């Protein structure tokens, strides 16, 4: 792929814009030598305004999603894409969230421009586990773990019962729930079916990948070894 198209696809501007970057001498190699549009050089040596290029297609990001932002591109309020560099929103192929967290849920959210990987993660056949920590409005009754593990819990408007889920009680109103599905508002609806209400909800892991020390509202790219961790936590 020619450098102009490659750099334009990363969101640095239209092909016309990128051509102007070349003409202005703003695209160089790691040694500061000006590059030209027909040069053939290793990807990792390319610089724009002395900064390395963004990661190439196959990008996977993890974010510690804060409250009040939506996993959408069209919501009138703040969206998760506002937390990423603007050019990430115009990359080709497009960068998409891997599933969703609702506006009032925080924690681990993944993004990728690899469509096959995205579908592999969210496919019900993959049974990638998702772990959430919840604080509740009322004390747990004591029978929730059995109910959630039964494989017979039917949510309102659903036609199929939920797959078994694992509940770990962390306190009278504090619990950790591991699910392998991604139904709409699933965790909140599960506790509602048990007569309770979720006050705060945070996703702490997807498969074997955890948030670690990533600050709230921050994001970072993850490497192939970390992507592999996602599938090490399957059911």
N, C-alpha and C positions, 0 to 999 in steps of 0.2 A: 504494500500500500504506500502511495506517495506521502511524503511528509505533510503536505498541505492538508490532504484528506484526513490523515491520522490525527493531526493536532486539532483540526476542526471538529472531528468526531468526539474529542475529549471535552468539547465545550468552550474552547478558548476563543471562539468566534466563528463567523461564517468563513467559507473558503476565501472570500475576498478579504475579510479581516485578517486571516492568517497570512495570506500573501503579503499584506502590508506589514505584518510583523517581520517577515523575512526581509522585506525591502528596507525596513528600519534597523536591521541588524540586531533585533531583540531576541532572535533565536540562535543559540550558540551551542557548542559542545561543552563538555566539562572543563576544558582548558580555556574557554572564553573565545574560541575561534568561531567566527560568524559562519553559520550554516546557510545553505541555499536549498531551494525547494526540491531540487533533483538529487541532493546528496543521499547517500545510503550509509547510515551510521547506526550503531547499536542503540536501542530504545533508551537504555539507562543512562546514556551519555548526553541526551538532549536536554537543553535548558531553555526556559522561557523567562526572560528578565532575570537570569541567573538562578532560577529555581528549577529543580527537577520536574519533569512532567508528572502529572497525576498518574496513578496506576492505570495500566492498560485494561481493555475489556477482559472480563473475568473477575472484576472487582467485587469484593465482599466486605461490607462494613458492619460493625456492631455499634449500637447506640444505647446509652442509658436514657431512655425517653423520660422527659419530665411531664408533670401534670399540665393539662390545658392545651396540648397540641394534638392534632388529629392526624391519623394515618391516611391522608387523602391529598390529592393535588387541587381539588376544587372547593374545599371548605372555605367559607368566608372568613373564618378565624385563622389562628396560627396553625400551620401544618408542620409535620416533621421535616419536610424538605427545606423549610426555612432555616433549619439548624445546620444545613450542609452548605458548602461553598456554592454560590449561584451557578457556576458553570457545571456542577454536578447535575443540575436539573435539565441540562440540554445536551448531555452526553448521548452518544449513539453507539451501541444499543442503550436503551433507556434504563436508568437505575430505579428499581422498584423495591418497596418494602416486602419482606417475606412474611405474609400474613399481616395481621393488624393487632394493635393494642388500642382500646378505646381511649377517649380523651382523658378519662379519670384514672387510667391505669399507667403506672410507671414501670421502668425496668428495661430488660433486654429486648431490643428490636433489631432485626437483621435487615440488610439491604443487599441486593445484588443486581448486576446487569446480565447475569447468566440465567437465561430462562429455564434451561434444563435443570440446573441446580435448584432454582426456586421451587419448581414443581416437585422435585425429588424430596425436598424438605417438608413441604406441606401435604404431600400425598398421604392419604389415610393408610395406604399399604406400608409406608415407611415406619409408622408408629413412633415417630420422634417424640420423646417426652418433653413436656413443658412444665416447669415447676414455678408455682406462684406462692407468695406469702400474703396472707390476708389478715386484716384486723376486722372484727365483727361488732355489730351493734349490741348483740346479746351473748350471754355465755353459751358455749356449746352444750348440747343436751347430753352427749355421750354416745349416741347411736349413729352419728354422721359417718364415721369411718366405715361401718358395716354397710350403710346405705350406699355410699359412693363406690364401694368395692363390689357391690352386688352384681353389677352389669344389667340391672333391671330398672334403674332410675330413668323415668321418662319425663323429659322437660315439656312444658306447655308448648303446643303448636308443633312439636316434633313427632315424627312417625316411627323413629327407631330409638330404642333405649340407648343410653350412654354406655360406652365401653367402661370397664372397671377402672377406677381411679384410686389413688392412694392418699389418704389423709393422715398427716402427722400433727398431733396436737402440741402446740408450743406454749399454750397458756389458756386461761378460761375463754378469752376472746381473740386468740391468736393461733393461726393454723398455717400449715404448709400443705399444698395440694399439688399432686403430680397427675397430669392428664396426658393422653396421647391423641386427643382430637383437638379440633379448633373450631368448634361451633360458636355461633354468634353469642357473645357475652356469656360464654359457657360457665366460667367459674362463679360469676355473680348469680346466674340462674340456678346453679346447683345449690348454693347456700340458701337462696330464696325458697327452693323446693324443700329444704330442710327447716324452713320457718325462721330463717335468719336474714340479715342484711349485711353486705360487705361495705365497710366504711372506707378502707384503703386497700389497694391491691397492687402488688409489685411482682413482675416476672423476674426470677433470678437466674434461670438457666433454660437453654434449649438444647436438648440432648445432653452431651457432656460439656458443652460450652457454657461458662458462667460469666457473670458481669465482672468479677474480680474487683479491682479498685477503680474502675472507670467512673469518674464523677458524673453526677446527675446532669443531663443536658449535653454531655460530651459524646464524641464518637471517635472511632479509629478503624483503619483497615485491618482485616485479619488475614493470616497467611493460610497456606494449604493444610498445615498441621492442625490449625485451629478449626478449619472447616471440617476436617476429619473427625474432630471431637464431637461435632453435632450428631454424627451418626453412631458415636460410641455410646450414646445414651438412649438407644431405642429399646422398646419394650421387648 
